[in-house]
Amino acid sequence: MDSKFIVVEGIDGAGTTTASKALVAELCGMGVEAIWTKEPSGGVIGQHIRRILKGEDRADENSMFPLFLADRHDHLCNIVRPELQSGNTVVCDRYAYSTWVYQQDNYDSSIIELMQKRCEAPDYVFVLECPVVVAMERIGKRDVVERYEIECKQVEYAERYRFVPRIGREKIIHLDSELNSPEDLVQMMLQELGL
């Protein structure tokens, strides 16, 4: 398989981290050079965002979109593009689609779309869907509940995920993460990838 840029998206508690890591493990087991990464990234800006989301640092809500955008360009420059250029497949847990969904609380969707046009378009986007009540039950088992993990907001975000716009020519596939196990989701993703 040629190198691919793959994104796994969904509301908090939809299982994006579990599924994206499982996909990387399966790809590597098949002999595909694949790496897992996430947004917010592990870079300086991404780490700052993570502290904000956990309530460890403070930030005005209007500053979040610029921070996410800056982290994305840093992530693309330092991780995603170099890995793709090396021939590796990159699987990213969240990307520009999360920003489009979540930051509409503060910015018009058209502004978000315009500002993200310079971001690298992935090849595939897998949007994991599950009922908000199920996602909230999963979130409730975590040690820390983050900034956006509020049920009424997640209902809005789940609806927005149904209509996420493309950055380029990426293929967007919606998968049910309530009725399908992570293993089943990975098999569905592999089928879409032609593997």
C-alpha angles and dihedrals in degrees: 000000000000115000113284135190107223127182128196115202141174145119120301108287094024091114102253095145095047094046096044093050091046090051091053091049091051093047092049089049088056091053096258114139100234135161132196122224137160146205128265079049130220091255125109094270093043092051090051090052091050090054090050092050090052092048093247093116128032127234136164111250091239090062094059099080094052089047093051090047093049091048091050094055090046089050093048092049098046105031119007103046096040091050093048091047089052088057096254126136114238121210111192126196100218128347140166093331092066089052091051091049100042103034095057084087086076108016135046111258092236091058091050091049092049094049092050097050090096091057118103111264111230122226095234135018118194111196111198114211128196135149113279091235089059092046091050091052089055092047090050089065092060124100094231128033109212134221100272099034095106117129099228090050093046089056089058092045093051089055093048091051088065089067106035110154124232121250091205132330098323120144113240116204124184116212131185108241095179098061096031125067119229088257091054091047091053091052090051090050092049090051090053089049090053094245 
